[in-house]
Amino acid sequence: MKRSNCLIWAVCLYLRRRRKGDASIYLSVRRSRWGRFPHFLVMRQRRDGLFRAVSYKPIHPQEKKLPPPVFRGRSRWGDL
């Protein structure tokens, strides 16, 4: 597994999908459940109009005041 963070991962996924012509993809920000800092994710609009979220999350999350700059994680669908 590679090290990254949710911001780098979300921006890279967004740019990659936009280059492929996907106009139904959006960057989104919400408050992290593990501390008082932002969590970045990508929202994809489905054909039926609903949105589906995908994000990069730590494998073993812990509540902290400030997250590490990069961490081992994995993508997760349905992150809301």
C-alpha positions as CSV (number, residue, x, y, z in Angstrom):
1,M,0.0,0.0,0.0
2,K,1.1,3.5,-0.8
3,R,1.2,6.5,1.5
4,S,-0.9,9.5,0.6
5,N,-3.5,11.7,2.2
6,C,-7.1,12.4,1.3
7,L,-6.4,15.8,-0.4
8,I,-3.7,14.5,-2.7
9,W,-5.7,11.3,-3.5
10,A,-8.9,13.3,-4.2
11,V,-7.3,15.8,-6.4
12,C,-5.4,13.1,-8.4
13,L,-8.6,11.1,-8.9
14,Y,-10.6,14.2,-9.9
15,L,-8.0,15.3,-12.5
16,R,-7.6,11.7,-13.9
17,R,-11.4,11.3,-14.3
18,R,-11.8,14.8,-15.8
19,R,-9.1,14.1,-18.4
20,K,-11.0,11.0,-19.4
21,G,-14.1,13.2,-20.0
22,D,-16.1,12.4,-16.9
23,A,-18.2,15.6,-16.3
24,S,-20.2,14.1,-13.4
25,I,-17.4,14.2,-10.8
26,Y,-16.9,16.8,-8.1
27,L,-14.4,17.5,-5.3
28,S,-16.0,17.8,-1.9
29,V,-14.9,18.7,1.7
30,R,-16.4,17.7,5.0
31,R,-15.3,17.7,8.6
32,S,-13.3,14.6,9.5
33,R,-14.9,12.2,12.0
34,W,-11.4,11.7,13.6
35,G,-10.7,15.3,14.5
36,R,-11.3,19.0,13.9
37,F,-9.8,19.1,10.4
38,P,-11.1,18.8,6.8
39,H,-11.6,15.5,4.9
40,F,-11.5,15.6,1.1
41,L,-13.5,13.3,-1.1
42,V,-14.8,12.9,-4.6
43,M,-18.5,12.8,-5.4
44,R,-19.7,11.1,-8.5
45,Q,-23.2,11.8,-9.8
46,R,-24.9,8.6,-11.0
47,R,-27.3,8.4,-13.9
48,D,-30.3,8.5,-11.6
49,G,-29.1,11.8,-10.2
50,L,-28.0,10.6,-6.8
51,F,-24.4,11.1,-5.7
52,R,-21.9,8.5,-4.6
53,A,-18.8,9.4,-2.5
54,V,-15.4,7.8,-2.7
55,S,-12.5,8.9,-0.4
56,Y,-9.1,7.8,0.9
57,K,-9.1,6.7,4.5
58,P,-6.5,5.5,7.0
59,I,-6.3,1.8,7.6
60,H,-6.2,2.3,11.4
61,P,-7.7,5.8,12.1
62,Q,-7.1,7.4,15.4
63,E,-8.5,10.7,16.7
64,K,-5.8,13.4,16.7
65,K,-5.5,17.1,16.8
66,L,-3.6,17.2,13.6
67,P,-3.5,14.4,11.0
68,P,-0.2,13.1,9.7
69,P,0.8,14.6,6.4
70,V,0.7,11.2,4.7
71,F,-0.5,7.8,5.9
72,R,-1.2,4.3,4.7
73,G,-4.8,4.0,3.6
74,R,-7.3,2.7,1.1
75,S,-10.1,4.0,-1.0
76,R,-13.6,3.7,0.3
77,W,-16.9,4.0,-1.6
78,G,-20.0,5.3,0.1
79,D,-18.2,7.6,2.6
80,L,-21.1,9.7,3.9
